[in-house]
Structure formats: structure tokens, C-alpha cells
């Protein structure tokens, strides 16, 4: 993949590296209970793009994938060294899911919607309603 017009991504320990070539097709917050479990957060922040616009640069052998039994499309991939969620091919499609937080630069899209809103965590509070701090809060 050409270095021009690409966005790099990596895991927390730097052992796994990849790049994507925009344009991405979507960027969504997913509030489903599966994504809550997989991320330990109120929602996942996932980008999507065709598989041909994705390339591993290093550490692909360190990526482990878990396909949830009985799920049509749900899977989680992660670095076996540090546990960081990593991109994976979406079962039954030719698209890749890219966890937005593992990109090393700003993506080409901003989130365009929230899916599975009816499943959002009961404790979820819109971030606009919360105070903001530059570092650790009080």
C-alpha cells in the first residue's frame, strides 16, 4: 500500500502496526451489550472500510481473534502482547472493522451515528453533560 494518503495504527505496546487508506465508509459508536463487554466501556468507536484499503505492517501473527459463537458478525481481535483491540475482517463481508482509538492520527471521518442505542448502558451519560479536565479530574 502506498504511504501517500494512509493513516497508521498500532497497539499499545507497538508490536502490531497497520495502515489504512481512506476513504472510510462509516464511523459509528456501537452501544450493543457485546461491544460494552468487549471494550469495558459504554460503547465501541468503530470505523469501517473495504479490506483492500487495509494492510498489516508488523505483528500480524500476534493478533488473536475471538468469534462469538452463534453471532452472525461479532468478533474481537486483539494484540496478544498488550491486549489492545485490533482491526479484523467482518464475517460475511469484504469489510474491515477498525477500532478508531488505535489509529495514530486523526481519521478521515468523524462519528456519523450511534447504533444499538436501545441497548446503551443504563449508567451512560452524554459527554457534553460532564465537566472537562485537561488531566486527571478531582
PAZAPA-4460 file (N, C-alpha, C; in steps of 0.05 Angstrom, whole numbers, plus 32768, in hexadecimal, padded with zeros to 4 digits):
% residues 138
    n_x    n_y    n_z   ca_x   ca_y   ca_z    c_x    c_y    c_z   seq   type   mol
   8011   7FE8   8000   8000   8000   8000   8012   8019   8000     1      X     A
   800C   802C   7FF0   801B   8044   7FEE   801A   8054   8008     2      X     A
   8030   8060   8010   8031   8070   8029   8021   8089   8026     3      X     A
   801D   8092   800D   800E   80AB   8009   7FF0   80A6   8010     4      X     A
   7FE4   80B8   801E   7FC7   80B7   8025   7FC1   809E   8036     5      X     A
   7FD2   8097   8048   7FCC   8081   805B   7FCC   808C   8077     6      X     A
   7FBF   807D   8089   7FBF   8083   80A5   7FC9   806A   80B3     7      X     A
   7FDE   806E   80C4   7FEA   8058   80D3   7FDA   8052   80EC     8      X     A
   7FDC   8039   80F5   7FD0   8032   810E   7FE2   801D   811C     9      X     A
   7FDF   801B   8137   7FF0   8008   8146   7FE3   8001   8160    10      X     A
   7FEE   7FEC   816D   7FE4   7FE4   8187   7FF4   7FF5   819C    11      X     A
   7FEC   7FF1   81B5   7FF8   8000   81CB   8016   7FFB   81CE    12      X     A
   801E   7FE2   81CA   803B   7FDB   81CD   804B   7FE0   81B4    13      X     A
   803E   7FE5   819D   804B   7FEA   8184   8053   7FD2   8174    14      X     A
   804D   7FBA   817E   8055   7FA2   8170   8044   7F9D   8157    15      X     A
   802C   7FA6   8157   801A   7FA3   813F   8016   7FBE   8132    16      X     A
   801B   7FBF   8118   8018   7FD8   8109   8009   7FD2   80EF    17      X     A
   7FFA   7FE6   80E6   7FEB   7FE3   80CD   7FE7   7FFF   80C2    18      X     A
   7FDC   7FFF   80AA   7FD4   8019   809E   7FBA   8015   808E    19      X     A
   7FAB   802B   808D   7F92   802B   807D   7F95   8041   8068    20      X     A
   7F87   803D   8053   7F86   8051   803D   7F6A   805C   803B    21      X     A
   7F65   8074   8043   7F4A   8080   8041   7F41   8080   8023    22      X     A
   7F27   8082   801E   7F13   808A   8031   7F07   8072   8041    23      X     A
   7F00   8078   805A   7EF1   8065   806A   7ED4   8067   8061    24      X     A
   7EC5   8051   8066   7EA9   8051   805D   7E96   805A   8073    25      X     A
   7E9E   8056   808C   7E8D   805E   80A3   7E9E   8060   80BC    26      X     A
   7E93   806E   80D0   7EA0   8071   80EA   7E88   8073   80FE    27      X     A
   7E85   805E   810D   7E6E   805D   811F   7E75   8055   813C    28      X     A
   7E66   8060   814E   7E67   8057   816A   7E53   8040   816C    29      X     A
   7E5C   802A   8177   7E4A   8013   817A   7E46   800F   8198    30      X     A
   7E2C   8010   81A0   7E24   800E   81BC   7E19   7FF2   81C2    31      X     A
   7E1D   7FDF   81B1   7E12   7FC4   81B7   7E20   7FB8   81CF    32      X     A
   7E13   7FA5   81DC   7E1E   7F9A   81F4   7E38   7F8A   81EE    33      X     A
   7E3A   7F7F   81D6   7E53   7F71   81CF   7E6A   7F84   81CE    34      X     A
   7E66   7F9B   81C2   7E7C   7FAF   81C0   7E83   7FBA   81DC    35      X     A
   7E6F   7FBD   81ED   7E74   7FC5   8208   7E86   7FB1   8216    36      X     A
   7E80   7F98   8214   7E91   7F83   8220   7EAD   7F83   8214    37      X     A
   7EAE   7F84   81F9   7EC8   7F82   81EB   7EDB   7F9A   81F1    38      X     A
   7ECF   7FB1   81F6   7EE0   7FC9   81FA   7EE2   7FD0   8218    39      X     A
   7ECF   7FC7   8228   7ECF   7FCF   8244   7EC5   7FEC   8247    40      X     A
   7EB9   7FF6   8232   7EB0   8012   8232   7E93   8014   8229    41      X     A
   7E88   802C   8229   7E6C   8030   8222   7E67   802A   8204    42      X     A
   7E7B   802C   81F3   7E77   8026   81D7   7E92   8022   81CA    43      X     A
   7E91   8015   81B3   7EA9   8013   81A2   7EA8   802A   818E    44      X     A
   7EBF   8032   8184   7EC2   8047   816F   7ECF   8039   8157    45      X     A
   7EBE   8031   8145   7EC8   8020   812E   7EC6   802E   8113    46      X     A
   7EDB   802C   8104   7EDB   8035   80E8   7EDA   801D   80D6    47      X     A
   7ED1   8021   80BE   7ECE   800B   80AB   7ED9   8014   8090    48      X     A
   7EE7   8001   8082   7EF1   8006   8067   7EF5   7FEC   8059    49      X     A
   7EF6   7FEC   803E   7EFB   7FD3   8030   7F16   7FC7   8037    50      X     A
   7F17   7FAC   8037   7F2F   7F9E   803E   7F47   7FA6   802D    51      X     A
   7F43   7FAD   8014   7F59   7FB5   8002   7F66   7FCF   800A    52      X     A
   7F5A   7FDD   801C   7F65   7FF7   8026   7F74   7FF4   8041    53      X     A
   7F79   7FDB   8048   7F86   7FD4   8062   7F9F   7FC3   805D    54      X     A
   7FB3   7FC8   806D   7FCC   7FB8   806A   7FDA   7FB6   8085    55      X     A
   7FE1   7F9D   808D   7FF2   7F99   80A4   800E   7FA2   809E    56      X     A
   801C   7FAF   80B0   8038   7FB7   80AC   804B   7FA6   80BE    57      X     A
   8042   7F9F   80D5   8052   7F8F   80E8   8040   7F81   80FC    58      X     A
   8048   7F6A   8106   803B   7F5D   811C   8020   7F4F   8116    59      X     A
   801A   7F4B   80FE   8000   7F3E   80F8   7FFE   7F23   8106    60      X     A
   8014   7F14   8109   8013   7EFA   8116   800D   7EFD   8134    61      X     A
   8010   7F15   813F   800A   7F19   815C   7FEC   7F1F   8161    62      X     A
   7FDD   7F22   814B   7FC0   7F28   814E   7FB0   7F0F   8150    63      X     A
   7FA0   7F0E   8165   7F8F   7EF7   816A   7F72   7F00   8166    64      X     A
   7F62   7EEF   815B   7F46   7EF5   8155   7F33   7EE3   8164    65      X     A
   7F1E   7EEF   816F   7F09   7EE0   817C   7EEF   7EE5   816D    66      X     A
   7EE3   7ED0   8162   7EC9   7ED2   8155   7EB4   7EC8   8169    67      X     A
   7EA2   7ED9   8170   7E8D   7ED1   8184   7E7B   7EBB   8178    68      X     A
   7E7A   7EA4   8185   7E6A   7E8E   817B   7E4C   7E97   8178    69      X     A
   7E41   7E91   8161   7E25   7E97   815B   7E20   7EB3   8151    70      X     A
   7E34   7EC4   8151   7E31   7EDF   8147   7E36   7EE0   8129    71      X     A
   7E26   7EEE   811B   7E29   7EF0   80FE   7E41   7F00   80F6    72      X     A
   7E46   7F16   8104   7E5C   7F27   80FC   7E6F   7F2F   8112    73      X     A
   7E6A   7F28   812B   7E7A   7F33   8141   7E94   7F23   8145    74      X     A
   7EAA   7F32   8145   7EC4   7F27   814B   7ED5   7F3D   8159    75      X     A
   7EEA   7F34   8167   7EFC   7F47   8173   7F18   7F3C   816D    76      X     A
   7F2A   7F4F   8165   7F46   7F48   8161   7F56   7F5A   8173    77      X     A
   7F6D   7F4F   817C   7F7D   7F5D   8190   7F9A   7F55   818E    78      X     A
   7FAC   7F67   8197   7FC9   7F61   8198   7FCD   7F4E   81B0    79      X     A
   7FDA   7F38   81AC   7FDF   7F25   81C1   7FF5   7F2E   81D4    80      X     A
   8004   7F43   81CE   8018   7F4E   81DF   800C   7F61   81F4    81      X     A
   7FFB   7F73   81EA   7FF1   7F89   81FC   7FD2   7F89   81FF    82      X     A
   7FC4   7F7A   81EF   7FA7   7F78   81F1   7F97   7F8E   81E2    83      X     A
   7FA5   7F9F   81D4   7F97   7FB5   81C5   7F86   7FA9   81AF    84      X     A
   7F6D   7FB3   81AD   7F5C   7FAA   8197   7F68   7FB2   817C    85      X     A
   7F66   7FA0   8169   7F72   7FA4   814F   7F5D   7FA0   8139    86      X     A
   7F63   7FAA   8121   7F51   7FA7   810B   7F4C   7F8A   8104    87      X     A
   7F35   7F85   80F8   7F2F   7F6A   80ED   7F1B   7F6C   80D7    88      X     A
   7F1C   7F57   80C6   7F08   7F54   80B0   7EED   7F4D   80BD    89      X     A
   7ED8   7F5A   80B3   7EBD   7F55   80BD   7EB3   7F3C   80AF    90      X     A
   7EAB   7F27   80BF   7EA2   7F0F   80B3   7E8B   7F13   80A0    91      X     A
   7E8C   7F05   8089   7E77   7F07   8075   7E78   7F1F   8063    92      X     A
   7E8D   7F30   8066   7E8F   7F48   8055   7EAC   7F4A   804B    93      X     A
   7EB1   7F5E   803B   7ECC   7F64   8032   7ED7   7F7D   8040    94      X     A
   7ECB   7F83   8057   7ED3   7F9C   8065   7EE3   7F96   807E    95      X     A
   7EF2   7FAA   8086   7F02   7FA9   809E   7EF5   7FBB   80B3    96      X     A
   7EF6   7FB2   80CC   7EEF   7FC3   80E3   7F09   7FCD   80EF    97      X     A
   7F0B   7FE7   80F2   7F23   7FF4   80FE   7F1A   8002   8117    98      X     A
   7F24   7FF9   812F   7F1F   8007   8147   7F2C   8023   8145    99      X     A
   7F1D   8038   8145   7F27   8053   8140   7F3E   805B   8153   100      X     A
   7F3D   8052   816B   7F50   805B   817F   7F6C   8050   817A   101      X     A
   7F70   803D   8168   7F8A   8032   8162   7F98   8040   814B   102      X     A
   7F8B   8054   813F   7F97   8063   812A   7FAB   8077   8136   103      X     A
   7FC2   807B   8129   7FD7   808D   8133   7FD4   80AA   812A   104      X     A
   7FC0   80AF   811A   7FBA   80CA   8110   7F9C   80CD   810D   105      X     A
   7F93   80E5   8109   7F76   80EA   8106   7F6B   80DB   80EE   106      X     A
   7F54   80CE   80F1   7F48   80C0   80DB   7F3C   80D3   80C7   107      X     A
   7F34   80C9   80B0   7F28   80DA   809A   7F0B   80E0   80A0   108      X     A
   7EFE   80D3   80B2   7EE3   80D8   80B9   7EE0   80DE   80D7   109      X     A
   7ECA   80EB   80DE   7EC2   80ED   80FA   7EAA   80DA   80FD   110      X     A
   7EA3   80D2   8115   7E8D   80C0   8119   7E74   80CA   810B   111      X     A
   7E65   80B8   80FE   7E4D   80C0   80EF   7E34   80B5   80FB   112      X     A
   7E36   80A8   8112   7E1E   809F   811F   7E24   808B   8135   113      X     A
   7E10   8086   8145   7E11   8071   815A   7DFD   805B   8153   114      X     A
   7E07   8042   8154   7DF6   802B   814E   7DF1   801C   8168   115      X     A
   7DDB   800D   8168   7DD2   7FFD   817F   7DCE   800F   8197   116      X     A
   7DC3   8027   8192   7DBE   803B   81A7   7DAB   8030   81BC   117      X     A
   7D99   801F   81B5   7D86   8013   81C8   7D94   8001   81DC   118      X     A
   7DAD   7FF9   81D6   7DBC   7FE7   81E8   7DD0   7FF7   81F8   119      X     A
   7DD0   8011   81F6   7DE5   8021   8204   7DE5   801B   8222   120      X     A
   7DFC   801D   822E   7E00   8018   824B   7DEE   802A   825B   121      X     A
   7DE1   8020   826F   7DCF   8030   8280   7DDE   8047   828D   122      X     A
   7DF8   8044   8291   7E08   8059   829E   7E14   806D   828B   123      X     A
   7E10   8069   8271   7E1B   807B   825D   7E11   8098   8260   124      X     A
   7E23   80AB   825F   7E1D   80C7   8260   7E2A   80D4   8248   125      X     A
   7E1B   80E4   8238   7E26   80F2   8221   7E3E   8102   822A   126      X     A
   7E54   8101   821C   7E6C   810F   8224   7E69   812D   8225   127      X     A
   7E57   8138   8216   7E52   8155   8217   7E48   815E   8233   128      X     A
   7E3C   814C   8242   7E31   8152   825C   7E46   814F   8272   129      X     A
   7E5E   8148   826C   7E73   8143   8281   7E88   815A   8281   130      X     A
   7E93   8160   8298   7EA9   8174   8299   7EC1   8169   828B   131      X     A
   7ED2   817B   8281   7EEA   8174   8271   7F03   817C   8281   132      X     A
   7F17   816B   8280   7F31   8170   828D   7F47   8169   827A   133      X     A
   7F5D   8178   827B   7F74   8172   8269   7F83   8159   8271   134      X     A
   7F83   8152   828B   7F90   813A   8295   7F7D   812C   82A8   135      X     A
   7F88   811E   82BC   7F77   8111   82D0   7F64   8125   82DC   136      X     A
   7F4B   811E   82DF   7F37   812F   82EC   7F3B   812F   830A   137      X     A
   7F29   813D   8318   7F2B   813F   8335   7F24   8125   8342   138      X     A
***
